[in-house]
Amino acid sequence: MSFREDSMAQRPQPPHEVILKGRKSLDITGVKEVESFDNEEFLLETSLGFLSVRGHNLHIKNLDVHEGIISIEGKVDDLVYVDQTTGKSKGFIGKLFK
């Protein structure tokens, strides 16, 4: 087991919560990684799977990688979880990047 795996095994899984305020402010906890982002879409890996956030004029207000917290501002149109346990997930993720 490497150092990184050992330290990750000891760290408890952060709880995952999504708080949307007026479609203009979004706070998400339990974020493992920001896979990609631009002003219209964020793809986040969370403790409960991949989460796609779509909208307009989206930007990061705050990002805490150690705590797994991200705050996004802009007009939020869509929040979609991508389930990786099904065969459809790779097709869906592939469609996100077209």
SVG drawing of the C-alpha trace seen along z (x, -y; Angstrom):
<svg xmlns="http://www.w3.org/2000/svg" viewBox="-35 -34 39 36">
<polyline fill="none" stroke="black" stroke-width="0.4" points="0.0,0.0 1.4,-3.4 1.6,-6.4 -1.3,-8.1 -3.5,-4.9 -2.7,-4.6 -3.6,-8.2 -6.8,-8.0 -7.8,-4.8 -7.6,-6.5 -9.5,-9.6 -13.3,-9.2 -15.5,-9.6 -16.8,-13.2 -20.6,-13.5 -22.2,-14.5 -24.6,-17.4 -25.9,-19.7 -27.4,-23.1 -28.9,-25.2 -29.9,-28.7 -32.2,-30.5 -30.6,-28.8 -27.7,-31.3 -25.5,-29.7 -24.6,-26.1 -22.6,-24.5 -21.5,-20.9 -19.7,-18.8 -18.2,-15.4 -16.3,-16.4 -13.4,-14.1 -12.2,-15.7 -13.2,-18.4 -13.0,-16.5 -13.7,-19.4 -15.4,-22.8 -16.2,-25.8 -18.8,-28.5 -21.6,-26.1 -20.8,-22.8 -19.0,-21.3 -18.3,-17.6 -17.5,-16.6 -16.6,-13.3 -18.3,-13.1 -18.5,-10.4 -21.8,-9.3 -20.8,-9.3 -20.2,-11.8 -22.3,-14.9 -22.9,-17.1 -23.9,-20.7 -25.1,-22.7 -26.0,-26.3 -24.9,-29.7 -22.1,-32.0 -20.9,-29.3 -17.8,-30.0 -16.1,-28.7 -16.6,-31.0 -14.7,-28.8 -12.9,-25.5 -11.4,-23.6 -9.8,-20.4 -8.8,-19.2 -12.4,-19.3 -14.0,-18.4 -16.2,-21.5 -16.9,-23.6 -19.1,-26.7 -20.4,-27.5 -22.1,-30.7 -24.1,-31.5 -27.5,-30.4 -27.9,-26.6 -30.2,-24.8 -29.5,-21.2 -28.0,-18.8 -27.5,-15.2 -25.9,-12.2 -24.1,-9.8 -24.3,-6.2 -21.1,-4.4 -22.5,-0.9 -24.6,-0.8 -23.3,-0.3 -24.9,-3.6 -22.6,-5.8 -19.6,-5.7 -21.9,-6.7 -23.3,-9.5 -19.9,-10.8 -18.8,-10.6 -21.7,-12.7 -20.8,-15.3 -17.5,-16.0 -18.8,-16.1"/>
</svg>
